[in-house]
Amino acid sequence: MEGGKLIIFSAPSGSGKTTIVRYLLEQPELNLAFSVSATSRPRRGKEKNGEHYYFMTVSEFKKHIKNDDFLEWEEVYRDNFYGTLKTEVERLWAEGKNVIFDIDVVGGLRIKKKYPNETLAVFVKPPSVDELKIRLKKRSTESDDKINMRIAKASVELATAPQFDKVIKNYDLDSALLEAKNLVAEYVGAKTSKTEG
């Protein structure tokens, strides 16, 4: 596999990484395309196959693992698999794009390890674990048990921050967005104004 750059955004659930990635995708000068992950979890709400995720059964996912079709994959919770298909990255690179990932910490570090020279790995840090809990509750998409599982996982994930190339502290969203934009622009060699105005 060879092509453009890989840009990874990882963070505990509720840190704001998805908001940051969506914002970056709207910046044409960065020439980014989103890597759609595969998952064995059921669809939520209005999620569409091929747009939000490539939805698979557990057995389909395991078949792809066996065939070495993934750049990285992980069983996040029991029978709840997530992964990045090699064909997805190759497809986007063939379009001449830089590929951006909104991915969990373990997956992000695996890609960084496989492609150290092509990858910028960014960790998005929330103000605190308490703030994360508030954000996750506000979403109202998951049970308290699921939220507590995510919070427990977040403490472990926060400890991995030093393994990333850059850490963005998302205490103020506008500042975090600007910092992310400048960071990615510099990495991909895009011309951008340093301040929004």
C-alpha positions as CSV (number, residue, x, y, z in Angstrom):
1,M,0.0,0.0,0.0
2,E,1.3,3.4,-0.9
3,G,-0.2,6.8,-1.5
4,G,-1.1,10.0,0.4
5,K,-0.8,10.8,4.1
6,L,-2.7,9.1,6.9
7,I,-4.1,11.4,9.7
8,I,-5.5,9.7,12.8
9,F,-7.7,11.3,15.4
10,S,-8.1,9.2,18.5
11,A,-9.7,10.0,21.9
12,P,-12.0,8.6,24.5
13,S,-15.6,8.6,23.5
14,G,-17.1,12.1,24.0
15,S,-13.9,14.1,23.7
16,G,-15.0,15.8,20.5
17,K,-12.8,14.0,17.9
18,T,-15.8,13.4,15.6
19,T,-16.7,17.1,15.6
20,I,-13.0,18.0,14.8
21,V,-12.8,15.4,12.0
22,R,-16.0,16.6,10.4
23,Y,-14.7,20.2,10.5
24,L,-11.4,19.2,8.9
25,L,-13.2,17.3,6.1
26,E,-15.0,20.6,5.2
27,Q,-11.6,22.3,4.6
28,P,-10.9,21.8,0.8
29,E,-7.3,22.8,0.9
30,L,-6.5,19.8,3.2
31,N,-7.6,17.3,0.5
32,L,-9.0,14.9,3.0
33,A,-11.2,11.9,2.6
34,F,-12.8,10.0,5.5
35,S,-11.9,6.3,6.1
36,V,-15.2,4.5,6.8
37,S,-14.6,1.7,9.3
38,A,-16.2,-1.7,9.3
39,T,-18.1,-2.9,12.3
40,S,-20.1,-5.8,13.6
41,R,-22.3,-3.7,15.9
42,P,-25.9,-3.0,14.9
43,R,-26.8,0.2,13.2
44,R,-28.0,3.1,15.3
45,G,-30.7,5.6,14.3
46,K,-30.3,6.8,10.7
47,E,-26.8,5.3,10.0
48,K,-26.2,4.2,6.5
49,N,-24.0,1.3,5.3
50,G,-20.9,2.6,3.4
51,E,-21.4,6.1,4.8
52,H,-21.2,5.8,8.6
53,Y,-19.8,2.3,8.7
54,Y,-19.5,-0.9,6.6
55,F,-21.9,-3.0,8.6
56,M,-21.1,-6.7,8.8
57,T,-22.2,-9.8,10.8
58,V,-19.7,-11.1,13.3
59,S,-19.0,-14.1,11.0
60,E,-18.4,-11.8,8.0
61,F,-16.0,-9.7,10.1
62,K,-14.1,-12.8,11.3
63,K,-13.8,-14.0,7.7
64,H,-12.1,-10.7,6.8
65,I,-9.8,-11.0,9.8
66,K,-8.8,-14.5,8.6
67,N,-8.2,-13.2,5.0
68,D,-5.9,-10.4,6.4
69,D,-8.2,-7.8,4.9
70,F,-7.8,-5.3,7.7
71,L,-5.1,-2.6,8.3
72,E,-6.1,-2.8,11.9
73,W,-9.1,-4.3,13.8
74,E,-10.2,-4.7,17.4
75,E,-12.9,-6.4,19.4
76,V,-13.9,-3.4,21.5
77,Y,-16.6,-5.2,23.4
78,R,-17.6,-8.9,23.1
79,D,-18.6,-9.6,19.5
80,N,-18.4,-5.9,18.8
81,F,-15.7,-5.6,16.2
82,Y,-14.3,-2.5,14.5
83,G,-11.7,-2.3,11.8
84,T,-10.2,-0.5,8.8
85,L,-10.3,-2.4,5.5
86,K,-7.1,-2.1,3.5
87,T,-9.3,-1.6,0.3
88,E,-10.9,1.5,1.9
89,V,-7.5,3.2,2.3
90,E,-6.3,2.1,-1.1
91,R,-9.5,3.4,-2.7
92,L,-9.1,6.9,-1.2
93,W,-5.4,7.0,-2.0
94,A,-6.2,6.1,-5.6
95,E,-8.4,9.2,-5.7
96,G,-5.3,11.2,-4.7
97,K,-6.7,12.0,-1.2
98,N,-5.1,12.2,2.3
99,V,-7.0,9.7,4.5
100,I,-8.4,10.9,7.9
101,F,-9.5,8.4,10.6
102,D,-11.8,8.9,13.5
103,I,-10.7,5.8,15.4
104,D,-10.2,4.4,18.8
105,V,-6.8,4.7,20.6
106,V,-5.7,1.1,20.0
107,G,-6.5,1.1,16.3
108,G,-4.9,4.5,15.8
109,L,-1.6,3.4,17.4
110,R,-1.6,0.2,15.3
111,I,-1.8,2.2,12.1
112,K,0.9,4.5,13.3
113,K,3.1,1.5,14.0
114,K,2.5,0.0,10.5
115,Y,3.0,3.3,8.6
116,P,5.2,5.5,10.9
117,N,6.4,7.8,8.1
118,E,3.0,8.4,6.5
119,T,1.0,8.9,9.7
120,L,0.2,11.9,11.9
121,A,-1.4,10.5,15.0
122,V,-3.4,13.1,17.1
123,F,-4.9,12.5,20.5
124,V,-7.8,14.7,21.5
125,K,-7.9,15.2,25.3
126,P,-11.1,16.1,27.1
127,P,-11.0,18.7,30.0
128,S,-11.6,15.9,32.5
129,V,-13.2,12.5,32.9
130,D,-16.2,14.2,34.7
131,E,-16.7,16.4,31.7
132,L,-16.7,13.3,29.5
133,K,-19.4,11.7,31.6
134,I,-21.6,14.9,31.2
135,R,-21.1,14.9,27.4
136,L,-21.9,11.2,27.1
137,K,-25.1,11.6,29.2
138,K,-26.2,14.6,27.1
139,R,-26.0,12.4,23.9
140,S,-28.8,10.2,25.4
141,T,-27.9,7.4,23.0
142,E,-26.7,4.8,25.5
143,S,-27.6,3.2,28.9
144,D,-25.9,4.2,32.1
145,D,-24.1,0.9,32.1
146,K,-22.7,1.5,28.6
147,I,-21.7,5.1,29.7
148,N,-19.9,3.7,32.7
149,M,-18.0,1.2,30.5
150,R,-16.9,4.0,28.3
151,I,-15.7,6.1,31.3
152,A,-13.7,3.2,32.6
153,K,-12.2,2.7,29.2
154,A,-11.5,6.5,28.9
155,S,-9.1,6.4,32.0
156,V,-7.0,3.7,30.3
157,E,-7.1,5.5,26.9
158,L,-6.0,8.8,28.5
159,A,-2.8,7.1,29.6
160,T,-1.8,6.4,26.0
161,A,-1.8,10.1,25.0
162,P,2.1,10.4,25.2
163,Q,2.4,7.7,22.4
164,F,0.7,10.0,19.9
165,D,2.6,12.6,17.8
166,K,0.4,15.5,19.0
167,V,-2.1,16.1,21.8
168,I,-4.9,18.6,21.3
169,K,-6.6,19.7,24.5
170,N,-10.3,20.2,23.7
171,Y,-11.2,22.6,26.5
172,D,-12.5,25.2,24.0
173,L,-13.9,23.8,20.7
174,D,-13.0,26.8,18.5
175,S,-9.4,26.7,19.6
176,A,-9.2,23.0,19.2
177,L,-10.6,23.2,15.7
178,L,-8.1,25.9,14.7
179,E,-5.2,24.0,16.2
180,A,-6.3,20.8,14.4
181,K,-6.6,22.6,11.1
182,N,-3.1,24.2,11.4
183,L,-1.6,20.9,12.5
184,V,-3.0,18.9,9.5
185,A,-2.3,21.7,7.0
186,E,1.3,21.8,8.0
187,Y,1.5,18.0,7.8
188,V,0.0,17.7,4.3
189,G,1.7,20.8,3.1
190,A,-1.4,22.8,2.5
191,K,-1.5,26.6,2.5
192,T,-3.9,27.9,5.1
193,S,-4.4,31.1,7.1
194,K,-3.2,30.8,10.7
195,T,-6.2,32.5,12.2
196,E,-9.9,32.4,11.3
197,G,-11.3,35.8,10.7
